């Protein structure tokens, strides 16, 4: 599995917060903050908060990913790398919500390990 696959199976490589951070793209930070703020009714999401290098990499994390994500906390508490390592993944209602909106996430968790 690629290192940029998040605990839930989303691919951080395509995440706008990560892309804005890696590319130091302030316009993308602005667009992402506006979109995520409206989508989540979260005015605290601003361009200044859009900094992330990926869920499972060293470095800065978006506040939701580092502090609020129940999936990442669960994976960490169980000592796992991702939800794909959990026997309960197929019945889990928490990560199941991700799979409903992003079916590729489940397939990403099943992919063989790569760099």
Secondary structure, 3 states (H helix, E strand, C coil): CCCCECCCCCEHHHCHHHHHHHHCCHHHHHHHHHHHHHHCCCCCCCHHHCCCCCCCCCCCCCHHHHHHCHHHHHHHHCCCCCHHHCCCHHHCHHHHHHHHHCCHHHHHHHCCCCC
